[in-house]
């Protein structure tokens, strides 16, 4: 599939299930989608990340070589794109360096009250997962669960965060 065809597919409002099937069945489409998702070519990059987040399996070998690339670009993407990249990365096994970098980024995203609640929530889930893995970080979790960080979230996301905390 040519670059133009994938770009065309990513800009059309096609059925999500059709796109997931296409990405899963055609290796070259999936590979090209990873390339596009790492760019700032909107709306294609967000859409490629969105589809990838739906068809990526745990420790997906097609994504693993690009983990550091996704982490590197994460800070300077728009909220929706960040959310989808975080969903992709949350399914991957990270090395310590990658985990540390992503933890720092997720802390920053969580603490940024101007960020979309959905982005903050996905970032929080990674922070919580990391704090659970490394008990020395439990103090961080107590700090970021203060009311000032919860107040700007929707009631549903607040409830989800409080459920995770317990």
C-alpha positions in Angstrom: 0.0 0.0 0.0 1.4 3.3 -0.9 2.0 6.2 1.5 -0.8 8.1 -0.3 -3.3 5.3 0.2 -2.6 5.0 3.9 -2.8 8.7 4.4 -6.2 8.6 2.6 -7.4 5.8 4.8 -6.3 7.6 7.9 -8.2 10.8 7.0 -11.5 9.0 6.1 -14.1 8.1 8.7 -13.9 4.4 8.1 -15.3 1.7 10.4 -12.9 1.1 13.4 -13.3 -2.7 13.1 -12.4 -2.6 9.4 -9.3 -0.5 10.2 -8.2 -2.8 13.0 -8.5 -5.8 10.7 -6.6 -4.1 8.0 -3.8 -3.1 10.3 -3.6 -6.6 11.8 -3.7 -8.4 8.5 -1.3 -6.3 6.4 2.2 -6.0 7.9 3.1 -3.1 5.6 0.1 -1.1 6.6 0.9 -1.7 10.3 4.5 -0.7 9.8 3.6 2.4 7.9 1.1 3.3 10.6 3.8 3.2 13.2 5.9 5.6 11.0 2.9 8.0 10.6 2.0 7.9 14.3 5.5 9.1 15.1 5.1 12.2 13.0 3.2 15.5 13.6 1.1 14.9 10.4 -2.4 15.6 11.8 -4.9 14.2 11.8 -3.2 11.1 10.3 -0.7 10.7 13.2 -3.3 10.7 15.9 -5.6 8.4 13.9 -2.7 6.0 13.2 -1.9 5.9 17.0 -5.6 5.4 17.8 -5.9 2.4 15.5 -2.5 1.0 16.8 -3.8 1.3 20.4 -6.7 -0.9 19.4 -4.7 -3.6 17.6 -1.6 -3.7 19.7 -1.2 -6.8 21.9 0.8 -7.1 25.0 4.5 -6.7 24.3 3.8 -6.5 20.6 7.0 -7.3 18.7 6.0 -4.9 15.9 5.9 -2.0 18.4 8.9 -2.9 20.7 11.6 -1.4 18.4 9.8 1.9 18.5 9.2 2.3 22.3 12.0 4.8 22.8 10.8 6.8 19.7 7.3 7.0 21.1 8.6 8.1 24.5 10.8 10.7 22.9 7.9 12.4 21.0 5.3 12.1 23.7 5.8 15.5 25.4 5.2 17.6 22.3 2.1 15.9 20.9 -1.5 17.1 21.4 -3.6 15.6 24.2 -5.5 13.0 22.1 -2.3 11.8 20.5 -0.6 11.6 23.9 -3.4 9.5 25.2 -3.2 7.0 22.4 0.6 6.7 22.6 0.3 6.1 26.4 -2.2 3.3 25.7 0.2 1.7 23.3 3.1 2.0 25.7 1.1 0.7 28.6 0.9 -2.6 26.8 4.7 -2.9 26.4 7.4 -4.2 28.6 9.8 -1.3 29.1 13.4 -1.4 30.2 14.4 0.6 33.3 15.5 3.7 31.4 12.3 3.7 29.3 10.2 3.2 32.4 12.0 6.1 34.2 11.5 8.5 31.3 7.9 7.5 30.8 7.3 7.8 34.6 8.6 11.4 34.5 6.5 12.3 31.5 3.4 10.8 33.1 3.9 12.6 36.3 4.2 15.9 34.4 1.0 15.1 32.4 -0.9 14.1 35.6 0.2 17.3 37.4 -0.8 19.5 34.4 -4.3 20.5 35.3 -4.8 22.0 31.8 -4.5 18.6 30.2 -7.5 16.7 29.1 -8.8 14.5 31.9 -8.5 11.4 29.7 -4.8 12.0 29.1 -4.2 12.6 32.8 -6.1 9.5 33.7 -4.0 7.2 31.4 -0.9 8.9 32.7 -2.0 8.3 36.3 -2.6 4.6 35.6 1.0 4.3 34.4 2.3 6.2 37.5 0.2 4.0 39.8 1.5 0.8 38.0 5.1 2.0 38.4 4.6 3.0 42.1 3.2 -0.5 42.7 6.2 -2.1 41.1 8.7 0.1 43.0 7.4 0.5 46.6 10.0 3.3 47.2 7.8 5.5 45.0 4.6 5.1 47.2 5.2 8.6 48.6 4.8 10.0 45.1 1.4 8.4 44.8 0.3 10.0 48.1 1.4 13.4 46.8 -0.3 13.2 43.4 -3.6 12.0 44.9 -4.3 15.3 46.7 -7.6 17.0 46.0 -6.0 19.7 43.8 -5.2 17.0 41.2 -8.6 15.4 41.4 -10.9 18.5 41.3 -10.5 19.2 37.6 -11.4 15.6 36.6 -14.9 14.5 35.6 -16.8 12.7 38.3 -16.4 9.4 36.4 -12.6 9.7 36.2 -12.4 10.9 39.8 -14.2 7.7 40.8 -11.9 5.6 38.6 -8.8 7.2 40.2 -10.1 6.7 43.7 -10.9 3.0 42.9 -7.3 2.5 41.7 -5.9 4.2 44.8 -7.8 1.9 47.1 
